[in-house]
């Protein structure tokens, strides 16, 4: 099953390209790097850890 590559940060609505650095939780909530740092790598939706989203080749 492939990841859903969401195209914007759920916190600030900034645009995320497929190769942008972005962070996701186990539920695929998606955030940009600055928002992730401000949230201390914790998803505000589920409380899970935010990890770097893999980039497509």
Rosetta blueprint (number, residue, H / E / L):
1 X L
2 X L
3 X L
4 X L
5 X L
6 X L
7 X L
8 X E
9 X L
10 X L
11 X L
12 X L
13 X L
14 X L
15 X E
16 X L
17 X L
18 X L
19 X L
20 X L
21 X L
22 X E
23 X E
24 X E
25 X L
26 X L
27 X L
28 X L
29 X L
30 X E
31 X E
32 X E
33 X H
34 X H
35 X H
36 X H
37 X H
38 X H
39 X L
40 X L
41 X L
42 X E
43 X L
44 X L
45 X L
46 X L
47 X L
48 X L
49 X E
50 X L
51 X E
52 X E
53 X L
54 X L
55 X L
56 X L
57 X L
